[in-house]
Amino acid sequence: MEKSPKQILVTGYGPFGKHKINASWEAVQLLPHFWTEEDADLASLTLKQVPVSYQYVLENFDLKNLEVNPDFIINVGVFGKGIG
C-alpha cells in the first residue's frame, strides 16, 4: 500500500507599514527551489502569503475553513527587533 504524501502549508507575511517587501514571504517563496523529488514524494507544499493582521489569522486559519487540508502548518515571520 502506497502512502499518500503529507500536505504542508507554509505561510509568510505580506507587506506592512512602510515595508513594501516582507522578508518572511521572500524566504517562503524560495522553498520550492530546494524541494527535491524525494521531498515531494513525502510531502506536498502549499505556500500562502497572509496579511500582517492578528484578526485575519484568527478569522481565516480555522482548520475547517482552509483551502487545503494540511497535516502541518509552518508560519514564518520576522521580528524587527531580533538580534543576530
N, CA and C atoms as an extended XYZ file, in Angstrom:
252
Properties=species:S:1:pos:R:3:atomname:S:1:resname:S:1:resid:I:1 pbc="F F F"
N         0.848       -1.182        0.000 N   MET     1
C         0.000        0.000        0.000 CA  MET     1
C         0.889        1.239        0.000 C   MET     1
N         0.647        2.111       -0.937 N   GLU     2
C         1.444        3.325       -1.066 CA  GLU     2
C         0.880        4.416       -0.156 C   GLU     2
N         1.772        5.036        0.598 N   LYS     3
C         1.343        6.121        1.472 CA  LYS     3
C         1.146        7.386        0.654 C   LYS     3
N         0.096        8.127        0.963 N   SER     4
C        -0.099        9.406        0.287 CA  SER     4
C         0.789       10.451        0.963 C   SER     4
N         1.311       11.396        0.171 N   PRO     5
C         2.196       12.403        0.774 CA  PRO     5
C         1.435       13.294        1.753 C   PRO     5
N         2.160       13.751        2.727 N   LYS     6
C         1.598       14.715        3.674 CA  LYS     6
C         1.452       16.061        2.974 C   LYS     6
N         0.591       16.890        3.490 N   GLN     7
C         0.373       18.232        2.964 CA  GLN     7
C         0.929       19.232        3.968 C   GLN     7
N         1.822       20.113        3.510 N   ILE     8
C         2.407       21.136        4.374 CA  ILE     8
C         2.006       22.506        3.850 C   ILE     8
N         1.408       23.298        4.709 N   LEU     9
C         1.081       24.683        4.382 CA  LEU     9
C         2.135       25.568        5.029 C   LEU     9
N         2.814       26.383        4.208 N   VAL    10
C         3.843       27.287        4.711 CA  VAL    10
C         3.385       28.710        4.403 C   VAL    10
N         3.308       29.536        5.435 N   THR    11
C         2.868       30.914        5.238 CA  THR    11
C         4.003       31.892        5.504 C   THR    11
N         3.939       33.006        4.817 N   GLY    12
C         4.813       34.140        5.060 CA  GLY    12
C         3.941       35.382        5.031 C   GLY    12
N         4.389       36.415        5.668 N   TYR    13
C         3.566       37.617        5.766 CA  TYR    13
C         3.812       38.572        4.606 C   TYR    13
N         2.782       39.349        4.293 N   GLY    14
C         2.839       40.324        3.213 CA  GLY    14
C         3.367       41.660        3.698 C   GLY    14
N         3.342       42.641        2.797 N   PRO    15
C         3.830       43.984        3.133 CA  PRO    15
C         3.055       44.583        4.300 C   PRO    15
N         3.708       45.497        5.018 N   PHE    16
C         3.027       46.197        6.104 CA  PHE    16
C         3.733       47.519        6.356 C   PHE    16
N         2.959       48.491        6.781 N   GLY    17
C         3.537       49.803        7.096 CA  GLY    17
C         4.395       50.323        5.964 C   GLY    17
N         5.579       50.762        6.282 N   LYS    18
C         6.488       51.307        5.269 CA  LYS    18
C         7.271       50.216        4.535 C   LYS    18
N         7.098       48.956        4.943 N   HIS    19
C         7.825       47.841        4.341 CA  HIS    19
C         7.041       47.265        3.164 C   HIS    19
N         7.514       47.536        1.966 N   LYS    20
C         6.825       47.051        0.767 CA  LYS    20
C         7.137       45.582        0.482 C   LYS    20
N         8.195       45.083        1.088 N   ILE    21
C         8.584       43.682        0.943 CA  ILE    21
C         8.749       43.098        2.340 C   ILE    21
N         8.179       41.925        2.549 N   ASN    22
C         8.324       41.262        3.834 CA  ASN    22
C         9.285       40.085        3.647 C   ASN    22
N        10.367       40.090        4.387 N   ALA    23
C        11.398       39.060        4.250 CA  ALA    23
C        10.851       37.658        4.505 C   ALA    23
N         9.828       37.534        5.333 N   SER    24
C         9.289       36.199        5.604 CA  SER    24
C         8.677       35.600        4.339 C   SER    24
N         7.942       36.395        3.585 N   TRP    25
C         7.343       35.892        2.344 CA  TRP    25
C         8.417       35.624        1.290 C   TRP    25
N         9.415       36.472        1.236 N   GLU    26
C        10.519       36.268        0.291 CA  GLU    26
C        11.198       34.927        0.568 C   GLU    26
N        11.420       34.603        1.827 N   ALA    27
C        12.053       33.335        2.196 CA  ALA    27
C        11.149       32.152        1.851 C   ALA    27
N         9.869       32.263        2.160 N   VAL    28
C         8.934       31.174        1.896 CA  VAL    28
C         8.869       30.866        0.394 C   VAL    28
N         8.889       31.899       -0.429 N   GLN    29
C         8.809       31.694       -1.879 CA  GLN    29
C        10.004       30.910       -2.435 C   GLN    29
N        11.122       30.923       -1.724 N   LEU    30
C        12.311       30.194       -2.174 CA  LEU    30
C        12.238       28.697       -1.873 C   LEU    30
N        11.387       28.312       -0.954 N   LEU    31
C        11.329       26.922       -0.514 CA  LEU    31
C        11.175       25.913       -1.655 C   LEU    31
N        10.295       26.123       -2.632 N   PRO    32
C        10.164       25.130       -3.707 CA  PRO    32
C        11.455       24.903       -4.499 C   PRO    32
N        12.340       25.881       -4.544 N   HIS    33
C        13.607       25.716       -5.255 CA  HIS    33
C        14.518       24.691       -4.571 C   HIS    33
N        14.274       24.432       -3.310 N   PHE    34
C        15.078       23.484       -2.546 CA  PHE    34
C        14.354       22.158       -2.299 C   PHE    34
N        13.101       22.074       -2.753 N   TRP    35
C        12.267       20.889       -2.527 CA  TRP    35
C        12.586       19.871       -3.609 C   TRP    35
N        13.158       18.756       -3.219 N   THR    36
C        13.575       17.742       -4.187 CA  THR    36
C        12.412       16.814       -4.533 C   THR    36
N        12.610       15.984       -5.559 N   GLU    37
C        11.590       14.994       -5.906 CA  GLU    37
C        11.362       14.027       -4.746 C   GLU    37
N        12.448       13.707       -4.056 N   GLU    38
C        12.326       12.826       -2.889 CA  GLU    38
C        11.462       13.485       -1.806 C   GLU    38
N        11.669       14.796       -1.597 N   ASP    39
C        10.837       15.528       -0.637 CA  ASP    39
C         9.372       15.500       -1.075 C   ASP    39
N         9.150       15.708       -2.373 N   ALA    40
C         7.790       15.752       -2.906 CA  ALA    40
C         7.075       14.418       -2.751 C   ALA    40
N         7.839       13.319       -2.743 N   ASP    41
C         7.229       12.010       -2.509 CA  ASP    41
C         6.701       11.890       -1.084 C   ASP    41
N         7.317       12.625       -0.171 N   LEU    42
C         6.924       12.574        1.236 CA  LEU    42
C         5.869       13.610        1.601 C   LEU    42
N         5.956       14.784        0.970 N   ALA    43
C         5.041       15.867        1.333 CA  ALA    43
C         4.908       16.863        0.190 C   ALA    43
N         3.706       17.374        0.027 N   SER    44
C         3.490       18.431       -0.956 CA  SER    44
C         3.388       19.763       -0.221 C   SER    44
N         3.844       20.800       -0.890 N   LEU    45
C         3.862       22.142       -0.298 CA  LEU    45
C         2.753       23.009       -0.862 C   LEU    45
N         2.152       23.780        0.001 N   THR    46
C         1.279       24.872       -0.410 CA  THR    46
C         1.818       26.110        0.276 C   THR    46
N         2.049       27.163       -0.504 N   LEU    47
C         2.557       28.426        0.042 CA  LEU    47
C         1.438       29.442        0.033 C   LEU    47
N         1.385       30.249        1.082 N   LYS    48
C         0.332       31.270        1.169 CA  LYS    48
C         0.892       32.511        1.834 C   LYS    48
N         0.675       33.648        1.180 N   GLN    49
C         1.022       34.927        1.788 CA  GLN    49
C        -0.182       35.408        2.593 C   GLN    49
N         0.061       35.825        3.829 N   VAL    50
C        -1.031       36.296        4.672 CA  VAL    50
C        -0.767       37.739        5.096 C   VAL    50
N        -1.820       38.510        5.265 N   PRO    51
C        -1.652       39.886        5.730 CA  PRO    51
C        -1.108       39.929        7.160 C   PRO    51
N        -0.408       40.982        7.476 N   VAL    52
C         0.100       41.190        8.831 CA  VAL    52
C        -1.077       41.696        9.665 C   VAL    52
N        -1.848       40.759       10.191 N   SER    53
C        -3.059       41.107       10.928 CA  SER    53
C        -3.467       39.942       11.818 C   SER    53
N        -3.465       40.156       13.127 N   TYR    54
C        -3.928       39.110       14.040 CA  TYR    54
C        -5.362       38.731       13.717 C   TYR    54
N        -6.174       39.734       13.408 N   GLN    55
C        -7.580       39.475       13.116 CA  GLN    55
C        -7.736       38.571       11.902 C   GLN    55
N        -6.946       38.811       10.840 N   TYR    56
C        -7.007       37.955        9.651 CA  TYR    56
C        -6.693       36.501       10.009 C   TYR    56
N        -5.632       36.307       10.770 N   VAL    57
C        -5.238       34.950       11.144 CA  VAL    57
C        -6.332       34.298       11.984 C   VAL    57
N        -6.870       35.014       12.946 N   LEU    58
C        -7.932       34.459       13.786 CA  LEU    58
C        -9.159       34.054       12.968 C   LEU    58
N        -9.498       34.869       11.974 N   GLU    59
C       -10.703       34.621       11.182 CA  GLU    59
C       -10.496       33.597       10.069 C   GLU    59
N        -9.273       33.460        9.571 N   ASN    60
C        -9.055       32.658        8.370 CA  ASN    60
C        -8.245       31.386        8.572 C   ASN    60
N        -7.727       31.151        9.759 N   PHE    61
C        -6.938       29.956        9.962 CA  PHE    61
C        -7.644       28.935       10.837 C   PHE    61
N        -8.945       28.877       10.714 N   ASP    62
C        -9.710       27.784       11.294 CA  ASP    62
C        -9.449       26.574       10.390 C   ASP    62
N        -8.942       25.494       10.925 N   LEU    63
C        -8.552       24.352       10.104 CA  LEU    63
C        -9.686       23.815        9.241 C   LEU    63
N       -10.915       24.041        9.634 N   LYS    64
C       -12.052       23.552        8.857 CA  LYS    64
C       -12.308       24.415        7.625 C   LYS    64
N       -11.787       25.638        7.609 N   ASN    65
C       -12.096       26.564        6.523 CA  ASN    65
C       -10.920       26.863        5.595 C   ASN    65
N        -9.805       26.180        5.753 N   LEU    66
C        -8.659       26.423        4.890 CA  LEU    66
C        -8.910       25.861        3.494 C   LEU    66
N        -8.237       26.445        2.489 N   GLU    67
C        -8.365       25.977        1.109 CA  GLU    67
C        -7.752       24.588        0.935 C   GLU    67
N        -6.793       24.251        1.772 N   VAL    68
C        -6.156       22.934        1.741 CA  VAL    68
C        -6.384       22.266        3.090 C   VAL    68
N        -6.087       20.991        3.157 N   ASN    69
C        -6.246       20.252        4.404 CA  ASN    69
C        -4.855       19.817        4.867 C   ASN    69
N        -4.096       20.734        5.469 N   PRO    70
C        -2.698       20.414        5.781 CA  PRO    70
C        -2.548       19.490        6.979 C   PRO    70
N        -1.465       18.705        6.907 N   ASP    71
C        -1.064       17.904        8.052 CA  ASP    71
C        -0.206       18.741        8.992 C   ASP    71
N         0.476       19.726        8.406 N   PHE    72
C         1.342       20.634        9.159 CA  PHE    72
C         1.159       22.044        8.632 C   PHE    72
N         1.260       23.034        9.519 N   ILE    73
C         1.273       24.438        9.128 CA  ILE    73
C         2.529       25.052        9.721 C   ILE    73
N         3.303       25.701        8.872 N   ILE    74
C         4.506       26.398        9.318 CA  ILE    74
C         4.313       27.870        8.995 C   ILE    74
N         4.271       28.695       10.020 N   ASN    75
C         4.117       30.136        9.849 CA  ASN    75
C         5.477       30.791       10.021 C   ASN    75
N         5.932       31.491        8.994 N   VAL    76
C         7.239       32.135        9.010 CA  VAL    76
C         7.024       33.624        9.170 C   VAL    76
N         7.739       34.234       10.113 N   GLY    77
C         7.626       35.672       10.341 CA  GLY    77
C         8.968       36.276       10.682 C   GLY    77
N         8.982       37.581       10.740 N   VAL    78
C        10.192       38.332       11.044 CA  VAL    78
C         9.863       39.291       12.178 C   VAL    78
N        10.777       39.407       13.112 N   PHE    79
C        10.621       40.368       14.196 CA  PHE    79
C        11.717       41.399       14.056 C   PHE    79
N        11.340       42.636       13.836 N   GLY    80
C        12.282       43.707       13.529 CA  GLY    80
C        13.309       43.992       14.600 C   GLY    80
N        13.042       43.617       15.840 N   LYS    81
C        13.978       43.897       16.926 CA  LYS    81
C        14.827       42.678       17.270 C   LYS    81
N        14.804       41.686       16.388 N   GLY    82
C        15.582       40.478       16.631 CA  GLY    82
C        17.073       40.768       16.652 C   GLY    82
N        17.803       39.932       17.329 N   ILE    83
C        19.245       40.085       17.438 CA  ILE    83
C        19.907       38.909       16.722 C   ILE    83
N        20.997       39.199       16.030 N   GLY    84
C        21.730       38.111       15.406 CA  GLY    84
C        21.752       38.210       13.992 C   GLY    84
